């Protein structure tokens, strides 16, 4: 569940950055635009999931103490995945696609 949300958010960021690169924007600028433009949808998706998991993480309800560790793990994973989506994914995108763009420009010369 946590990996699905993190993957969907990362795909959202990368696809937006790739669309910007297709219009001729350099990789760094495309990654920055993707991070800025898609920050709100990523945060909304992650926060909705985190807020939905809080009752489970707190152990409310019948037999809640058994499921509380799972809820806490999912909340922690979502927090980490959201930070990684907002900072790590654009950084790796810039490194990979920046090198590719530099190589293509060098080959054209």
C-alpha positions as CSV (number, residue, x, y, z in Angstrom):
1,X,0.0,0.0,0.0
2,X,2.8,2.4,1.0
3,X,4.9,1.5,-2.1
4,X,1.9,2.0,-4.4
5,X,1.4,5.6,-3.2
6,X,5.1,6.3,-3.3
7,X,5.4,4.9,-6.8
8,X,2.4,6.8,-8.1
9,X,3.7,10.0,-6.7
10,X,7.1,9.4,-8.2
11,X,5.7,8.6,-11.6
12,X,3.6,11.8,-11.5
13,X,6.8,13.8,-10.9
14,X,8.9,12.1,-13.6
15,X,6.2,12.1,-16.2
16,X,5.7,15.9,-15.7
17,X,9.4,16.5,-15.9
18,X,9.7,14.4,-19.1
19,X,6.9,16.4,-20.7
20,X,8.7,19.6,-19.9
21,X,11.9,18.2,-21.4
22,X,10.1,17.3,-24.6
23,X,9.3,21.0,-25.0
24,X,13.1,21.7,-24.9
25,X,13.5,22.6,-21.2
26,X,16.9,21.5,-19.7
27,X,16.8,18.6,-17.2
28,X,17.5,20.7,-14.1
29,X,14.8,23.2,-14.9
30,X,12.3,20.4,-15.8
31,X,12.9,18.7,-12.5
32,X,12.5,21.9,-10.5
33,X,9.3,22.7,-12.3
34,X,8.0,19.2,-11.7
35,X,8.8,19.5,-8.0
36,X,7.2,22.9,-7.7
37,X,4.1,22.2,-9.8
38,X,3.4,18.7,-8.5
39,X,4.2,19.3,-4.8
40,X,0.6,20.0,-3.9
41,X,-0.9,16.8,-5.5
42,X,1.9,14.7,-3.9
43,X,1.4,16.2,-0.5
44,X,-2.4,15.8,-0.7
45,X,-2.2,12.1,-1.7
46,X,0.4,11.3,1.0
47,X,-1.5,13.3,3.7
48,X,-4.8,11.7,2.9
49,X,-3.2,8.3,3.3
50,X,-1.4,9.2,6.5
51,X,-4.5,10.7,8.1
52,X,-6.4,7.6,7.1
53,X,-3.8,5.4,8.9
54,X,-3.7,7.4,12.1
55,X,-6.5,5.5,13.8
56,X,-4.9,2.2,13.0
57,X,-1.5,3.5,14.2
58,X,-3.0,4.7,17.5
59,X,-4.6,1.2,18.1
60,X,-8.2,2.3,18.4
61,X,-11.0,-0.3,18.3
62,X,-11.3,-3.9,19.1
63,X,-7.9,-5.7,18.8
64,X,-6.3,-2.4,17.7
65,X,-3.1,-3.0,19.6
66,X,-2.3,-5.9,17.2
67,X,-2.5,-3.7,14.1
68,X,-0.9,-0.5,15.6
69,X,2.7,-1.5,14.6
70,X,1.6,-2.0,11.0
71,X,-0.1,1.4,11.0
72,X,2.9,3.1,12.4
73,X,5.2,1.4,9.8
74,X,2.9,2.6,7.0
75,X,2.8,6.1,8.3
76,X,6.6,6.2,8.7
77,X,7.1,4.7,5.3
78,X,4.7,7.3,3.7
79,X,6.5,10.1,5.4
80,X,9.9,8.9,4.1
81,X,8.5,8.2,0.7
82,X,7.0,11.6,0.4
83,X,10.3,13.3,1.3
84,X,12.1,11.1,-1.2
85,X,9.5,11.9,-3.9
86,X,9.9,15.6,-3.4
87,X,13.7,15.7,-3.1
88,X,15.4,12.5,-4.1
89,X,13.4,11.7,-7.3
90,X,14.0,15.1,-8.9
91,X,17.7,15.0,-8.0
92,X,18.2,11.6,-9.6
93,X,16.1,12.7,-12.6
94,X,18.4,15.7,-13.1
95,X,21.6,13.6,-12.8
96,X,20.5,10.9,-15.2
97,X,18.9,13.2,-17.8
98,X,21.4,16.0,-17.4
99,X,24.2,13.5,-18.4
100,X,22.1,12.2,-21.3
101,X,21.5,15.7,-22.6
102,X,25.2,16.6,-22.2
103,X,26.2,13.5,-24.1
104,X,23.7,14.2,-26.9
105,X,24.9,17.8,-27.2
106,X,28.6,16.6,-27.4
107,X,27.7,14.0,-30.1
108,X,26.0,16.7,-32.2
109,X,29.1,18.9,-32.2
